[in-house]
């Protein structure tokens, strides 16, 4: 009974963390999208962009985040299978 409860707890916590990360990533992507619907919106967005300092490394950070996300997804599935196979032994 202990092993089943332990496995259930870890599966539930990992699923919760995965959902939390997915929601955070989706929220971050929506925050970076442009919301231009009318010429007035363009003016407001230009004012907001003028207030922000230019960051040349933002493209590097975005590419790095994408590489980390790809690595996590490529690592998570085999890791989960290995843990499940070990648990079945």
Backbone as numpy.savetxt, mean C-alpha at the origin, in Angstrom:
# Nx Ny Nz CAx CAy CAz Cx Cy Cz
-5.96 -28.06 19.93 -6.77 -26.86 19.93 -5.91 -25.60 19.93
-4.76 -25.66 20.62 -3.89 -24.49 20.68 -3.37 -24.11 19.29
-2.98 -25.09 18.49 -2.42 -24.81 17.17 -3.47 -24.21 16.24
-4.69 -24.70 16.32 -5.75 -24.17 15.47 -6.05 -22.71 15.85
-6.10 -22.44 17.15 -6.35 -21.07 17.61 -5.20 -20.15 17.21
-3.97 -20.65 17.33 -2.79 -19.86 16.96 -2.81 -19.56 15.46
-3.08 -20.57 14.64 -3.15 -20.37 13.20 -4.25 -19.39 12.85
-5.41 -19.54 13.44 -6.53 -18.64 13.18 -6.16 -17.20 13.54
-5.52 -17.00 14.68 -5.11 -15.67 15.09 -4.13 -15.05 14.10
-3.12 -15.81 13.69 -2.14 -15.28 12.74 -2.75 -15.02 11.38
-3.61 -15.88 10.91 -4.28 -15.64 9.63 -5.16 -14.40 9.69
-5.90 -14.26 10.76 -6.76 -13.10 10.92 -5.96 -11.81 11.02
-4.89 -11.83 11.79 -4.08 -10.61 11.92 -3.37 -10.26 10.62
-2.87 -11.25 9.89 -2.23 -10.96 8.60 -3.23 -10.45 7.58
-4.42 -11.02 7.57 -5.46 -10.53 6.66 -5.84 -9.10 7.00
-5.96 -8.80 8.28 -6.27 -7.43 8.70 -5.18 -6.45 8.30
-3.93 -6.84 8.49 -2.83 -5.96 8.08 -2.78 -5.77 6.58
-3.08 -6.81 5.82 -3.09 -6.71 4.37 -4.20 -5.77 3.90
-5.38 -5.87 4.49 -6.48 -4.97 4.14 -6.14 -3.54 4.52
-5.56 -3.35 5.69 -5.16 -2.01 6.13 -4.16 -1.39 5.16
-3.18 -2.16 4.72 -2.18 -1.66 3.79 -2.80 -1.34 2.44
-3.70 -2.19 1.99 -4.36 -1.96 0.70 -5.17 -0.66 0.74
-5.92 -0.45 1.83 -6.71 0.78 1.95 -5.81 2.00 2.01
-4.69 1.90 2.73 -3.76 3.03 2.83 -3.16 3.36 1.47
-2.77 2.33 0.71 -2.20 2.55 -0.61 -3.22 3.18 -1.55
-4.46 2.70 -1.48 -5.51 3.24 -2.35 -5.79 4.69 -1.98
-5.81 5.01 -0.68 -6.04 6.38 -0.24 -4.90 7.29 -0.68
-3.66 6.79 -0.62 -2.52 7.60 -1.06 -2.57 7.86 -2.55
-2.99 6.86 -3.32 -3.10 7.06 -4.77 -4.19 8.06 -5.11
-5.30 8.01 -4.40 -6.38 8.96 -4.65 -5.97 10.37 -4.25
-5.15 10.50 -3.24 -4.70 11.82 -2.79 -3.78 12.47 -3.80
-3.07 11.66 -4.59 -2.14 12.23 -5.56 -2.78 12.51 -6.91
-4.01 12.03 -7.11 -4.69 12.29 -8.37 -5.11 13.75 -8.44
-5.12 14.27 -9.64 -5.56 15.65 -9.85 -7.08 15.69 -9.84
-7.63 16.72 -9.27 -9.08 16.86 -9.19 -9.53 18.09 -9.97
-9.08 18.19 -11.22 -9.41 19.33 -12.05 -10.72 19.05 -12.79
-11.75 19.84 -12.51 -13.04 19.67 -13.17 -13.45 20.93 -13.91
-12.90 22.07 -13.53 -13.25 23.33 -14.18 -12.02 24.24 -14.17
-12.06 25.32 -14.96 -10.91 26.24 -14.98 -10.59 26.81 -13.60
-11.60 27.02 -12.78 -11.34 27.54 -11.43 -10.53 26.52 -10.62
-10.82 25.24 -10.83 -10.06 24.20 -10.15 -8.59 24.23 -10.57
-8.34 24.56 -11.83 -6.96 24.64 -12.31 -6.22 25.75 -11.57
-6.88 26.88 -11.41 -6.25 27.99 -10.70 -5.96 27.62 -9.25
-6.91 26.99 -8.61 -6.71 26.59 -7.21 -5.59 25.58 -7.11
-5.57 24.61 -8.01 -4.52 23.60 -7.96 -3.14 24.20 -8.24
-3.07 25.17 -9.18 -1.79 25.83 -9.44 -1.30 26.59 -8.21
-2.22 27.23 -7.50 -1.84 27.92 -6.27 -1.30 26.94 -5.23
-1.96 25.79 -5.13 -1.48 24.78 -4.18 -0.12 24.24 -4.57
0.08 24.03 -5.86 1.38 23.53 -6.33 2.48 24.56 -6.15
2.14 25.83 -6.29 3.14 26.88 -6.10 3.59 26.95 -4.64
2.71 26.60 -3.73 3.05 26.62 -2.31 3.96 25.46 -1.92
3.90 24.37 -2.67 4.70 23.19 -2.33 6.11 23.34 -2.88
7.12 22.94 -2.13 8.48 22.96 -2.67 8.65 21.86 -3.71
9.42 22.16 -4.73 9.68 21.17 -5.77 10.61 20.10 -5.21
10.25 18.86 -5.42 11.04 17.75 -4.92 11.38 16.84 -6.09
12.63 16.87 -6.50 13.06 16.07 -7.64 13.11 14.59 -7.31
13.18 14.26 -6.04 13.30 12.86 -5.66 11.95 12.17 -5.52
10.85 12.87 -5.77 9.54 12.25 -5.61 9.33 11.11 -6.59
9.85 11.24 -7.82 9.73 10.15 -8.79 10.50 8.93 -8.34
11.65 9.15 -7.74 12.46 8.05 -7.23 11.74 7.37 -6.08
11.14 8.15 -5.21 10.41 7.59 -4.07 9.21 6.78 -4.57
8.49 7.30 -5.57 7.34 6.56 -6.12 7.79 5.25 -6.73
8.89 5.27 -7.49 9.39 4.04 -8.10 9.86 3.06 -7.03
10.48 3.57 -5.98 10.94 2.73 -4.89 9.76 2.09 -4.16
8.71 2.87 -3.91 7.52 2.32 -3.25 6.88 1.23 -4.09
6.85 1.43 -5.40 6.27 0.43 -6.29 7.11 -0.84 -6.28
8.43 -0.70 -6.25 9.31 -1.87 -6.21 9.14 -2.62 -4.89
9.00 -1.90 -3.80 8.80 -2.54 -2.50 7.47 -3.27 -2.47
6.44 -2.65 -3.02 5.11 -3.30 -3.06 5.17 -4.58 -3.90
5.84 -4.54 -5.04 5.96 -5.73 -5.89 6.72 -6.83 -5.15
7.79 -6.47 -4.47 8.55 -7.46 -3.72 7.69 -8.08 -2.63
6.94 -7.27 -1.91 6.09 -7.79 -0.84 5.08 -8.79 -1.38
4.45 -8.46 -2.50 3.44 -9.36 -3.07 4.09 -10.65 -3.59
5.27 -10.54 -4.18 5.97 -11.73 -4.68 6.48 -12.59 -3.52
6.75 -12.00 -2.39 7.27 -12.73 -1.24 6.16 -13.33 -0.39
5.03 -12.62 -0.27 3.99 -13.00 0.66 3.35 -14.35 0.32
3.06 -14.60 -0.94 2.37 -15.84 -1.32 3.23 -17.07 -1.05
4.49 -17.13 -1.51 5.29 -18.31 -1.16 5.53 -18.44 0.35
5.67 -17.32 1.03 5.87 -17.37 2.48 4.64 -17.96 3.17
3.47 -17.51 2.76 2.23 -18.03 3.36 2.08 -19.52 3.08
2.43 -19.95 1.87 2.36 -21.37 1.55 3.34 -22.18 2.38
4.55 -21.65 2.57 5.55 -22.36 3.36 5.12 -22.47 4.82
4.56 -21.41 5.36 4.10 -21.44 6.74 2.94 -22.42 6.89
2.03 -22.41 5.92 0.89 -23.34 5.98 1.36 -24.78 5.86
2.34 -25.04 4.97 2.85 -26.40 4.83 3.57 -26.83 6.10
4.31 -25.93 6.71 4.99 -26.26 7.96 3.97 -26.55 9.06
2.90 -25.80 9.09 1.88 -26.01 10.11 1.20 -27.37 9.93
1.02 -27.79 8.66 0.35 -29.07 8.41 1.20 -30.26 8.86
2.51 -30.09 8.94 3.35 -31.19 9.37 3.07 -31.44 10.80
